[in-house]
């Protein structure tokens, strides 16, 4: 799994943990992801922020949003909101 998707997971989790609203938090997450994609070298150097978001959506969100997940409902709702906002921004 590309390192950028793990970075995106960590950023979204941190934004939710501090209570950042998706509108403002996702903008900051998207900016960090854009910078990270620009700095990236190596096997995934051509990965765009939008591609990293799509991979994150497949690699991380299903386990979080699964009904049997330990994530609280407010957390699931937050991840859904961040996903939608990142889709719009990226």
C-alpha positions as a Markdown table, in Angstrom:
| # | Residue | x | y | z |
|---|---|---|---|---|
| 1 | Unk | 0.0 | 0.0 | 0.0 |
| 2 | Unk | 1.5 | 3.3 | -1.0 |
| 3 | Unk | 2.9 | 5.4 | 1.9 |
| 4 | Unk | 0.8 | 8.3 | 0.8 |
| 5 | Unk | -2.4 | 6.4 | 1.6 |
| 6 | Unk | -1.1 | 5.8 | 5.1 |
| 7 | Unk | -0.3 | 9.5 | 5.4 |
| 8 | Unk | -3.8 | 10.3 | 4.3 |
| 9 | Unk | -5.2 | 7.9 | 6.9 |
| 10 | Unk | -3.1 | 9.5 | 9.6 |
| 11 | Unk | -4.1 | 13.0 | 8.6 |
| 12 | Unk | -7.9 | 12.2 | 8.4 |
| 13 | Unk | -7.7 | 10.4 | 11.8 |
| 14 | Unk | -5.8 | 13.3 | 13.4 |
| 15 | Unk | -8.3 | 15.8 | 12.0 |
| 16 | Unk | -11.2 | 13.8 | 13.4 |
| 17 | Unk | -9.5 | 13.4 | 16.7 |
| 18 | Unk | -9.0 | 17.2 | 17.2 |
| 19 | Unk | -12.6 | 17.9 | 16.0 |
| 20 | Unk | -11.8 | 19.7 | 12.8 |
| 21 | Unk | -14.9 | 20.2 | 10.7 |
| 22 | Unk | -14.6 | 18.4 | 7.4 |
| 23 | Unk | -14.9 | 21.6 | 5.4 |
| 24 | Unk | -11.8 | 23.1 | 6.9 |
| 25 | Unk | -10.0 | 19.9 | 7.9 |
| 26 | Unk | -10.2 | 18.3 | 4.5 |
| 27 | Unk | -8.8 | 21.5 | 2.9 |
| 28 | Unk | -5.7 | 21.2 | 5.1 |
| 29 | Unk | -5.4 | 17.4 | 4.6 |
| 30 | Unk | -5.7 | 17.9 | 0.8 |
| 31 | Unk | -2.9 | 20.6 | 0.9 |
| 32 | Unk | -0.6 | 18.3 | 2.9 |
| 33 | Unk | -1.3 | 15.5 | 0.5 |
| 34 | Unk | -0.5 | 17.7 | -2.5 |
| 35 | Unk | 2.8 | 18.8 | -1.0 |
| 36 | Unk | 3.7 | 15.2 | -0.1 |
| 37 | Unk | 2.9 | 14.0 | -3.6 |
| 38 | Unk | 5.2 | 16.7 | -5.0 |
| 39 | Unk | 8.0 | 15.6 | -2.7 |
| 40 | Unk | 7.6 | 11.8 | -3.3 |
| 41 | Unk | 10.2 | 9.9 | -5.2 |
| 42 | Unk | 10.6 | 6.2 | -5.9 |
| 43 | Unk | 8.1 | 3.6 | -7.0 |
| 44 | Unk | 4.9 | 5.6 | -6.4 |
| 45 | Unk | 6.4 | 9.0 | -7.4 |
| 46 | Unk | 3.7 | 9.5 | -10.1 |
| 47 | Unk | 0.8 | 9.1 | -7.7 |
| 48 | Unk | -1.5 | 12.1 | -7.7 |
| 49 | Unk | -3.4 | 13.3 | -4.7 |
| 50 | Unk | -6.7 | 12.1 | -6.3 |
| 51 | Unk | -5.2 | 8.6 | -6.9 |
| 52 | Unk | -3.9 | 8.5 | -3.3 |
| 53 | Unk | -7.5 | 9.4 | -2.1 |
| 54 | Unk | -9.0 | 6.6 | -4.3 |
| 55 | Unk | -6.6 | 4.0 | -3.0 |
| 56 | Unk | -7.3 | 5.2 | 0.6 |
| 57 | Unk | -11.0 | 4.8 | 0.0 |
| 58 | Unk | -10.5 | 1.2 | -1.0 |
| 59 | Unk | -7.7 | 0.3 | 1.4 |
| 60 | Unk | -8.8 | 1.9 | 4.6 |
| 61 | Unk | -12.4 | 3.0 | 4.6 |
| 62 | Unk | -14.1 | -0.4 | 4.3 |
| 63 | Unk | -12.7 | -1.7 | 7.6 |
| 64 | Unk | -13.6 | 1.5 | 9.4 |
| 65 | Unk | -17.1 | 1.8 | 8.0 |
| 66 | Unk | -17.9 | -1.9 | 8.3 |
| 67 | Unk | -20.9 | -2.4 | 10.6 |
| 68 | Unk | -18.8 | -4.7 | 12.9 |
| 69 | Unk | -16.0 | -2.1 | 13.1 |
| 70 | Unk | -15.0 | -0.8 | 16.6 |
| 71 | Unk | -15.2 | 2.7 | 15.3 |
| 72 | Unk | -17.9 | 4.8 | 17.0 |
| 73 | Unk | -20.8 | 6.1 | 14.8 |
| 74 | Unk | -19.6 | 9.7 | 15.1 |
| 75 | Unk | -16.2 | 8.5 | 13.8 |
| 76 | Unk | -17.8 | 6.6 | 10.9 |
| 77 | Unk | -19.8 | 9.7 | 10.0 |
| 78 | Unk | -16.7 | 11.8 | 10.2 |
| 79 | Unk | -14.7 | 9.6 | 7.8 |
| 80 | Unk | -17.7 | 9.6 | 5.4 |
| 81 | Unk | -17.7 | 13.4 | 5.5 |
| 82 | Unk | -14.0 | 13.7 | 5.0 |
| 83 | Unk | -14.2 | 11.2 | 2.1 |
| 84 | Unk | -16.8 | 13.3 | 0.4 |
| 85 | Unk | -15.0 | 16.6 | 1.0 |
| 86 | Unk | -11.7 | 15.1 | -0.2 |
| 87 | Unk | -13.4 | 13.8 | -3.3 |
| 88 | Unk | -14.7 | 17.3 | -4.0 |
| 89 | Unk | -11.3 | 18.9 | -3.4 |
| 90 | Unk | -9.0 | 16.5 | -5.1 |
